[in-house]
Every structure is written in C-alpha cells, then in structure tokens.
Amino acid sequence: MGGMTALPAPGPTPGLSLGPLRVETPVVLAPMAGVTNAAYRRLCAEQGAGLYVCEMITSRGLVEGDQHTRDMLVFDELETTRSVQLYGTDPVYVGKAAEILCAEYGVAHIDLNFGCPVPKVTRKGGGGALPWKRGLLAEILEHAVAAAAPYDVPVTMKTRKGIDDDHLTYLDAGRIAQESGCAAIALHGRTVVQAYSGAADWDAIAALVAHVDIPVLGNGDIWEAADALRMVEQTGAAGVVVGRGCLGRPWLFRDLAAAFAGEEVATLPTLGEVTAMMRRHAELLCHHLGEERGCKEFRKHVTWYLKGFAAGGEMRRSLGLVATLADLDRLLADLDPDEPFPVAELGAPRGRQGSPRARVVLPEGWLDDADGSGYHLQEEASETTGG
Ligand SMILES: Cc1cc2nc3c(=O)[nH]c(=O)nc-3n(C[C@H](O)[C@H](O)[C@H](O)COP(=O)(O)O)c2cc1C
C-alpha cells in the first residue's frame, strides 16, 4: 500500500497540548451558553477527564464590570483548570477582557467565539460572521494572545466552516490563528447558514488539519465515544469538542476517557442511576446559584435526561416546574429505578437541530470586502446568547 498514510496504531491516544496547558484526555466540553456553568462543568468533570469550557461571556460586559457577566464567572472549588470562552468584535475590548480573565480570575485557557450563528450576533458582524474580515480577525486574536502571554495562558479560537458554502472562511482562519499565536483552532463542521441542521462535515476538519501546523480540535456530531475515536482517525484532529451529545448524559465523558485510554466502555445507566445523576446536577446548581435559581436552571435539563425513558407527560411537566430539591426528590422517587437505559437513543442526535436559516443576517455590505483591517464594529456590553 505504498504512499498511503498509516493509520495511528491502536491503543491509548496521547493527550492534548494547548501551548503550556496539558490535557491528559484530548476531549473538550464545548462551551454552551446556558448549559456549561460551574455546576455542569463539575458534573462532567466528576465523570471524565478533559477540558471543560465555561459558557461564553462578552468582552465588553467583562471590561465594563457588568454584573450579569461577572456573575457568570463562577468556578467550582475543585475546578483547577479554569477555561473561559470570550465573545468580542473589538480587538481592544477583547485584549482587555483577556487580561482581566488572566489577572483576576486565574484562568488557564481562553477560547474565542467565532462561530455563533444567532442573528442578533451575526447582524453586528460577530460570531460566525467575523472571520470573513480577515484583518479584523487577526487583530482580535493578536490582542488576546498578547494580553494572555505574560500569564502563559494559551488562547484558542472556535469557528465554523464559513458563512455559507460560497463564503468559506475556515482555512484562512486557521492560518490567521496560527500566525497570531493561537495554541489551537476548533472547527465545527457546519456553516453559519446551516446553524445546527444537516450533518457536520468532518472532511473540512481533515482539510484544516492538513492546512495548519497548530492542533485542530474537531467538533460536530459526536454522540458516542466511538464517534470521537472515528473523528480523530478520519481527520487527524488533535482532540475533540463535544457539545449536544453530553446533554442529559454527563457520563459520556467517562466513556470518552475510557475510549481514549484504549478501553471500550458504553455506560448504560438504569433510570435509577439517571435520577441519581439528575439529583447531583440539581444539587450542584443549587450550591452555586441558590435553591430557587438552581432549580429553575435545572428544569431545562429534564427532557434531555429522560429522553427515551417511559416517564409520562404529567411527570415530565411536574419536573419541568420543579422549585425545590425536596420537590425534585419526591418526583424522582416515583420513577422506576430499574427501567433499563433506552438503547435506541444511542448514537441519535440530541439537543437543538432544526433547519438551516433562510439567510445569514449580516451588516450592510459585509461580504463586499474580505480584508477588514482597521474595520471597527460597535460592540455592546451584553448582546449575545451564544451558539
Ligand atoms: C445550547 C447550546 C449553546 C451553545 N453555545 C455556544 C457558545 O456559547 N459558544 C460556542 O462557541 N458554541 C456554542 N454552541 C455550539 C457548540 O459549542 C458546538 O459547537 C455545537 O453544538 C456542535 O457540536 P455538537 O455537535 O457536539 O453539539 C452551543 C450549542 C448549544 C446546543
């Protein structure tokens, strides 16, 4: 088979290096707004090993001391490697925000969001729209890297393939990330116009791996640990970023850690084990947010945890209104602890999917010029909901 690249030898895969930061298992919990708060990161970390990224916060909000933004920067006592995703469109604000994260919050990793497809964000040229302005992208990355460098904190970027198939940006973004001193680039194999629809294009991840020297993290449609191994094998990615697959399934991180250690583990919890995990999740949320807010936050996770189980509509509705931990205990006690895991759910997509967007909302004339050096965008303190 002359000329063919050998597949990696079977067995344990080496960990991931992001600049000076060493991650033993090459697995990253994807930043997910409204999900990856301190409680959820701790819950996932109790299961596996990897890097657990805080939900996205806005640079300007942080720099201006916005209370809501500061409130999101909560870390668990056991969270020794603090990782935060920043959103921003203004190089100066992003640089200052990176400095604050390093100096005041002791973060060990900063990721920058250039993938958000939400119209409110792309309308202003932010998120997934921004890499189209290559000069501006470079300026933002350079400011972040320069601010984090004295603290030896690696900066990474996370992006999509492009705005749509006619406006792909990821290869240029990879080169710019590398030239700007980023420690890695994560690629979600969809365009902005696709949002979460269709299938993630892993070939694009492979193309980016071939295009840059910095580590590439592959993202999109990892539902089971075996998918992660397949992605690494097919693309040569240095690691994987897992989002929707772990919604209501924090034990996926246990399976992922095992898979990268060369073992095959597929955790199939009974409903009793799932309710114990739900209780733990709610407890951690209440610990970090207080009981009222914690229970409220927990409600959105109920359908994810119970996906495929027999629990009836009335039970799901009541759990979706849960207000105290005592309420939660009462309700969970009514579920059959011996009900087996619904194996039909394995490998199936979960979380948001939906249809492609009709079009990507962009600033006037955005696509006319792909350079954008010195281009300035108005950045608001609190303008995005992530994605
Ligand atoms: C609820 C939710 C919130 C998200 N918020 C963010 C975010 O704040 N920043 C970001 O870069 N990506 C965000 N994403 C995208 C994910 O990080 C990830 O790129 C995407 O879900 C594809 O990976 P997956 O197929 O493993 O889910 C979000 C996704 C979901 C489902």
The ligand as an ORCA input file, in Angstrom:
! r2SCAN-3c Opt
* xyz 0 1
  C     -27.377     25.141     23.855
  C     -26.138     25.449     23.055
  C     -25.392     26.578     23.351
  C     -24.224     26.859     22.641
  N     -23.476     27.943     22.987
  C     -22.265     28.129     22.392
  C     -21.388     29.160     22.801
  O     -21.707     29.943     23.699
  N     -20.198     29.296     22.165
  C     -19.817     28.455     21.146
  O     -18.717     28.602     20.604
  N     -20.627     27.477     20.727
  C     -21.818     27.287     21.335
  N     -22.616     26.253     20.935
  C     -22.132     25.354     19.876
  C     -21.379     24.161     20.473
  O     -20.257     24.587     21.203
  C     -20.926     23.191     19.353
  O     -20.039     23.870     18.514
  C     -22.085     22.677     18.519
  O     -23.165     22.290     19.338
  C     -21.651     21.499     17.639
  O     -21.141     20.456     18.412
  P     -22.022     19.165     18.811
  O     -22.473     18.515     17.533
  O     -21.098     18.311     19.614
  O     -23.177     19.664     19.589
  C     -23.816     25.988     21.600
  C     -24.583     24.865     21.302
  C     -25.723     24.574     22.001
  C     -26.503     23.337     21.654
*
